[in-house]
């Protein structure tokens, strides 16, 4: 009941909590919430009392809910054949208990470790205990289709890590280069690794899925580049020679399974090889190669 407003203006702030499972359980940007207010009362106008005075107003808002997002991060490590993927859980900062993440990786990948950071009070960083990471592939074969055929599904128990705060996970996976034919057998210039995540928690009866992400890994065993050598005094306008550089194993792959390696370099008929220019680790070859 409000009386005696006179010419004064009053502002009222009402805070509401979203309990909609559709919003709390999904990545959505298309759910609109409308709030209506009515201003009711008796009013006296020109000495005539009206008992049915009514005015209304409303406002709608379409909030964005980002419960799960995923990206690839960093570069492929050719030394230990690992790569990293980043998962962001609960950007909304909502209540989230009983959270479990299903991490699906494509064939020849295994998870080797997971670290986390989160907003809010301490602790703000840590490592997921290996006991919280379980291979649940056999019960989730429906996830192993398309790019994930032959892959592995891991369940990661997040406990209360994401409750009321944003949680960022960095997942490290290792590529089995001995089993992956793209690495093992050669002949390919690149291979692709895929990763996707799904999330369940107590606030939803469904599963939240992230967009599948992938990364292309260069696995060329040989590359070639070319440069121009100009006639001295021509002001870099007249080309006299062309220098070709050949890089073997530019990515530092383990080529121990490759035996009796040779290079065959084919020049077109209108180019003549300058034998003295052929160098291997800056050591001039002698006698001239055949």
Buried (B, 14 or more C-beta within 10 A) or exposed (E): EEEEEEEEEEEEEEEEEBEBEEBBBBBBEEBEEEEEEEEEBEEEEEEEEEEEEEEEEEEEEEEEBBBBBBBBEEEBBBEEBBBBBBBBBBBBBBBBEEBBBBBBBBBBBBBEBBBBEBEEEEEEEEEBEEEBBEEBBEEBEEBBEEBBEEBBBBBBBBBEBBBBBBBBBBBBBBBEBEEBEBBBEBEBEEBEBBBBBBBBBEBBEEBBBBEBBEBEBBBBBEBEEEEEEEEEEEEEEEEEEEEBEEEEBBEEBBEEEEEEEEEEEEEEEEEEEEEEEBEEEEEEEEEEEE
